[in-house]
Amino acid sequence: MQPRKGEKQRTNLIIFGPPGSGKGTYASRLQSKLGIPAISIGDIFREITEIDSELAREIKRYMNAGELVPDKTTQTVLRERLSEDDTKRGFILDGYPRTLEQAKVLTDFVKIDVIINLVVPKWIIIERLSSRRICKNCGEVYNVRFLKPRMEGVCDKCGGELHQRVDDTVEVIEERLRVYEKQTQPLLAYYTDRVLFVEFKCEDINTPPEVAVEEILKKLKNLEDR
């Protein structure tokens, strides 16, 4: 991870965490602190679908049908995004890979340096998700307990309407956590001997995002100082 003299260090990170762990919130704050972009596959797809193109129409067909975009298409889109100028110092990948096969393909075209693994108790996740609100327009995430918008029901970022997802119920959340655990354990095992790990454990539901981010930054700094 050490750069050559006169160069800035490049670090490619993946942030893993179950639904409601705060990975999107933490990634968005880490990008400004580290000076590298937080890249979410979901955000990339939303941006693409705003443009009238063959790729946009293909992605819309899958999204409108509630299906996953095929791996081949996702990999093409991600490869292009990771080649853009703002990733020269690195990036934070959020929401990808989700499967072992995706992780292996990712390794073929980009080197991952650090995994940020968020460990959060189930009861905190259920409480967070049940009070989560999402912008219908841009997808920005808020929480009526911990991360309120300046104006109730209105997105700070774009002014869009905030709403609660219909699947943010206890039963659905518990099933999503089971699926995440099943998918992610093989991924963490795959990366264990290949990259460095930073683990952040959240044990207090009232921990502000800023505090969590500072703790993650300290742990990243400790890796650099080794």
Secondary structure by P-SEA (a helix, b strand, c coil): ccccccccbbbbbbbbbccccaaaaaaaaaaaaaccccccaaaaaaaaaacccaaaaaaaaaaaacccccaaaaaaaaaaaaaccccccbbbbccccccaaaaaaaaacccccccbbbbbcaaaaaaaaaabbbbcccbbbbbcccccccccccccccccbbbbbccccaaaaaaaaaaaaaacaaaaaaacccbbbbbbbbccccccaaaaaaaaaaaaaaaaac
